Amino acid sequence: MRNRTYTADAEPGDTVTVAGWVHEIRDLGGIAFLILRDTSGKIQVKFEKDEMDDDLVETGLGVHRESVISVTGEVAEEPRAPTGVEVTPESLDVIAEAEAQLPLDPSGKVDAELSTRLDNRTLDLRKDEVKAIFEIRAEVQRAVREQFRDLRATEINTPKIVATGTEGGTELFPITYFGKEAFMNQSPQLFKQLMVGSGLERVFEVGPIFRAEEHNTPRHLNEATSIDFESAFIDHTEAMDVCEAVVTAAYEAVEESCQDELEALGLEEEFEAPSGEFPRLTYEEAIQRINATGKLDEQLVWGDDLPTEGEKALGEDVGEHYFITDWPSEIKPFYIKDHDDDETLSTGFDMMHPNMELVSGGQREHRFDHLVAGFEQQGLDPDAFEYYTKMFKYGMPPHAGFGLGGERLIMTMLGLENIREAVLFPRDRQRLSP
């Protein structure tokens, strides 16, 4: 719309055309007010009934909430208005009339169930606190990209339709690809490893991954965003350094640039970026500390994966972001390299928020013979991954990296109760639309 002014830019003395949604109408008899909302904020439109054209007043006060309108008029200072200014309309056009009955209340005065909100996501995002989540999400993605670029990493885009799964197993969505069976990719892992053997050496990707897991929990999705990093000539400890820097940069960017959004979420006082290095616990130390909390029905033993209740107990004990290192080789994927001096220990690591796992990473096995042996040990057919393994015959450098769950980062950063709140249109076992 030509000559449109955002409500936040309307200054006293200006004649402006503002456009947006009807947020609220208050009729006080001889005077009435319409609150118009756009992406930049809200502005009050004043109707002095005795001094204005009857048709203009009737149109302005008769329109339904959430209708799209444009208003042209002079801006005046008004300390009692929500934003300190108001517009006296010279003209008002109804661009798109909304129905009188809405499936949810975008003003937020009436709560709605999460399922109703997700069914009507367009309306839901008209609420300041919901919109704030996605403004913050955008800032996080901007910040992590900038941090990766500062670390001389090149952004890549890997295939999402693949002939074989990254880790095999049943957690794959099969599709028909020109008469052949194919799958939605679980991870860019194998492709980003191939890139560190190319001229790029250090790469990152922010993109979707697909897991056919039958979880139905507040922390799992079947389509998620993975923030991936891989670099040649680094080990697992250096990959942890990068991971720590990226997560810290995301928090710092939000703290610096998203104060209005944090205020909309009621987090402006408590939000704080991590400071200092994240603690690094070995797997053995982790299970010992979990057992010492006494919060599990059964004690963990070497080789156990950490149950959710164990992660929570340890997170409460540590109280900040932290790493778990030196996992047993047998419970990490085939591409994770073992320690040279102890093949029972892998170089794999997880980075944890006190509430849940955010990152999985490690140094990768770059030696062809060891890589093929790892496939066989985990019951996978190396021939099915020949496009990947053959490149390890042509000079693959030592390398390491990680994958960070984008939605989990937002969920834990903002204290969201359900990971679906961090996704515009989530995909889970029950939800394929909208």
N, C-alpha and C positions, 0 to 999 in steps of 0.2 A: 504494500500500500504506500503510494507516494506521499511524502510529507508527513508520514506518521511519526509521532513523538512517543518514546517510551515514557511510561508514567514517572519513572525515577528521574527523568531529565526535564520534567515540566517545572519551569521557574516562574515565580510571580511576575506579572506584567506581560508574559508571552501569550500569544493566541496560538493554540495547538490543536492538533487532531490526535486523539488517543484512541486506541482500539484494544479490545480484549473481551473478557468475560464479566458478566454481571455477578458479582460476588455476594452482594447483599443490598436490600432496599429497606430504608426506614422512613415511614410516612408519619410525620408528626403533626399533621393537620395543614396549617398554612404553609409549612415548609417541609420538604422531603429531601432525602439524600440517597443517592445510588453510589455504591462502592464498585468501581471498575478495577479489574485485576488483569495485569499482563505478566510476562515473564520477569520483569524488573521490579514489580511491586504492585501497590494499590494506590488509587487516587479517588478522592471524594468528588462527586458531581452533585451540585446543589440546585434544587428546584424551588424557587420562590413562586408559588402558584399564582398569586394575584398579579404578578409582574411579568408573566411569561405566557407565550402562546399556549392555548388549551391543548391543541393537538400534540405539541412537543411534550407537555407534561403528561398527557395521557399515554403517549408512546413510551416515555421513559419509565413511568411508574407501573405500566401494565405489562412490561416484558418479564418473562420468567427468569428465575435465577439460572446461571450458567449459559444463557444465551450470549451470542457474540454480537457486540455492538461497536460502533464508532461514535465518538463525541467530538465536536469542534466547539471551542469556546475559549474564553479568557481565563488565565490562571491568576488566582489571588492568594495571598497569604492568609491562612486560617489556623491559628495555633490549636484549636480544638479538633481539627480534622486529623485522621489517623496518621497522615504523613506531613502535616503542617501546611498543606496547600489544598485548594479546591478549584474546580472548574465550574464556571457558570455556562451552561450550554447555549450555543446559538443554533445548533442543529444536532440531531441524534438519528442515526440510522441503525436499524436492526438488520444485521447481516445474516445471522442464522439463529432462528428461534429454537430454544430448548424445550423439551416436554416439561409439563408441570411436575410430574412425578419422576424423580431420579432414583436409580438403583442404589446410590449411596450419596452421602452428604459431603461434597468437596470442602465445605467450610470446616469440617472436623468437629462440629458440635454434636453430631450423632455418630457414635462408633459403628464400624462395620466389621464383620468377620473377615479374616484374611482371604478365604476363598471368594467372598463377594468382591473384595478389593481386586484380586487377581483377575476375576472375570470381567472387571470393568476398569482395567489398568489406566486407560486414558483419563477417566474421571478421577481415579485415585491420585494420579500425579499432579492434579491441580491443587492438592494440599501442600502447604509449604514444607511440612516435615518430610513428606514422601519425596517431593522434588529435591529436597536437600540431600537425600541419600545419593541420588544419581548425579548431582552436581559434584559431590565429594568423590564419587566413584570416578568421574571423568578427570578430576584433579589428580587422583591417585594414579590413574593410567598415564597421564601426562608426566607426572613426576618420576614414575619408574622408567619410562622411556628416556627421559632426560638423564637419569642416573646411569642407565646402561650406556647411553651415548657418551657420557663423560668417561666411562670405563672403556671406551673404544670398541664397543660391541656394535655389530651391524644388525639391524632389524630384518628378519626373514619371515616368509610365509610358507608353511609346509602343507602338504596335501591332507585333506580331511577324508578323502575316499582312498582306501588302501586295500591291497590284496591280502595282507595278513595283519593280525593284531600286534601291537607293540609287545605285549607280554603273553600272548596266547590266552588260553582259558575261555570261559564262557561269558565274560563281561564285554561282549561285542554286539553291536547292532548290525545284523546282516542286511545287505541291500542287493538288488539285482542291477548289474552293471553291464548293459548290452549282452545279456544272456549269460554272463559270468557272475559268480558269487564274489561280492566285495563286502567291505565293512567300513563303518564310520570309525575314524581313528581315535584310539584311547589316549594318545599322547604324541607329541612331536619328537619323542625321545630319539628314535633311531635316525630320523632325518637330520635332527640338529647335530647328532654325533657325526654324521657324514659330512656336515658342513665344516666341522672343526678340522677335518682332514683336507679341506679345500683351501683355496687362497683367502677365505674369509677369516678362519681361525677362531674368532670370538663372535658369537651370535646370540640374539635373543628373539623371542616371539611372544606376543600377547594375542591369544586366539582361543577358539572353542575346542573342547575335547568332549568325547562321548563315552559314557560308561553305562553298560546295560546291567547295572546293579539293582537288585530288588529292594534296596533300602527304602524305608519310608520314615525318615527321621528329619528333625529340624536342621540338620547339618549336611545332608546329601542331596545332590542333583544328578540328573542323567545327562544334562548338557551344562557344562561349566566353562569358566574362563581360566585358562592356565597361563601363568606368567613364567616363561621358561628362559633359562640361560645355559650356555655351554661355552667352554673355552679350552683351547689347546694350551698345553704347557703350564697348567696349574694342577694342584692336587686338591683333595677334599677340604683341607683346612682353608685354602685360599677361596674355594667356592663358598664356604661358610662366611668368610669375610665379605664377599660380594652380596650374599643373601642378607646379611645384617645391614649392610649399607643401603640396599634397595628398600627394605622395610622401614628403616629409619627415615630415609628420604621421603617416603610416602607420608608418614606421619608428620614430618616437619612441613611438607607442602600444605597439608590440610590445616595444620595449626596456623600457618602464615596466611593462607589465601581463602580460607573457608569459615571465617568467624561468624558470618551471617547464617550460614547453613548449620554450624554447630549450635548457634543460639536457637534456631528453629527446632532442633532436636533436643534442646535442653542440656547440651553437653559443653557449653562454653566455659564453665568453671572447672570441670573435671578432666577435660581432654588434655593429654600431655604426651608429647613425643618421647620415645625411649631415649635414655641417655646412657652412655657407657657401653661396654661390651656385653653381649648376651652370654650368660653362663653356659658352659659346655660340660655336660655330664656324659659319662660313658653309659652304655646300656646296662652294664652290671651295676653301676651306681644308681641308675634310675630304678631298677627293680628292687634294690635294697631300700631305697627311700620310700618307694610305694609300699612295700611290705611293712616298713616301720610305722606308717600312718595308721595301720590297723583297720583301714576302711574297706578292705576286700574280704570276701568270705573265705577265699583260699589264697594262700601265699603263692606269689609268682616264682617260677623257677627258670633257669637258663633255657632259652629257646622259645619261651612264650612270647606271643605278640602282646602288646599292651592293650588291655581292654579299656573301653571308654571311661569306666569308673576309676581305673588306675591312672589314666591321663589326667582326670580331674583332680584326683588326690595329689598327684605330683605337682600339678599346676598350682594348686593352693599352697603347697609346701614351698615351691620356688618363688611364686608371686610375680614373675615377669617373663618376657620372652626368653626362651632358652633352647639350646640344642641337645639332642641325644645322639651320641656318636658310638662308633665301634659296635655296631649291631652284629649278631651272629650271622655268618655267611649264609646259612641255610634258609633264612627267612627274608633275604633280600634278592632282587631280580638278578638274572643271569649276567646283565651288563655291568653290574657293580663289581669293582675290583676288590680283591681280598688284600689284606695287609701282607707285605712281602715276608715278614718275620713270623706270621701266625695266620695260616689259611682258614682258621675257624672264625676269624674276625674279618668283617668287611669294612670298607672305607665309607659305607653308607651312613648318612645322617638324616635326621628329621629336625625341623625347627618347629617349636611349639609355642603357641600362645597359652597362657594358663588355662584356657578353656578347651583347646583342641589343637590338633596337628594342622600346621599351615603349609609345610614344605617337606618334600622328600628329595634327597640329592645324594651325591657322592662322587668319588673318582670312578671313571669307567675303565673297563678292561680293554686295553688297546692292542693286546697281543693276540693274533689270530688263533693260535692253537688253544689258548686258554679260553677265548671267547666261545669257540665251538664246543669245548668240553662243558662250558657252563650251560649251553643250550641242552646238551644231552643229559646233564644232571637234573635239569628241571623238566625233562620229558618233552622237550620241544624239538622239532625237526629242523636242523640247520639248513637243509636244502630249501625250505619254505622261505627262508630269510636270506637267500643267496645274494640278492641285490644289495644287502647290507653287509654281510660278512666278507664278500669278495673285496670290498674297498679296504679292508684291514690287511690285505696282502700287498697294498701299494704304498705303504708308508703312512701309518696312522699314528699321530703323536699322542703322548699321554694327555688326558683331558679330564675335565670334571664339570659338573653343573648341577642344576636343580630345577624343580618345578614348584611354583608357588600358586596356591589356589586363590584366584582373584576375589571370588565371592566370600570365601572364608576370611580373607584379609579385611574386607569391608565389614563383614558381620562382627568380627571380634573388635575391630577398631571402633565401631559405633555402638557396640553392645546390643545388636539386634537379636531378637529371640528366635527368628527363623531365617534361614539362609535365603529363602524365596523373596524376602523383603529387599535383598540386594540385587535382584534380577528383574529386568523389565517384564519379561514374559517367560517365567520358569518352566522347565520341562522336568517332570517327574513321572512316577508310575501312573498317576491318575490324570495328569494334565498334559494335553497335546494341543490345546487351543485356549485362549487366543494366541 
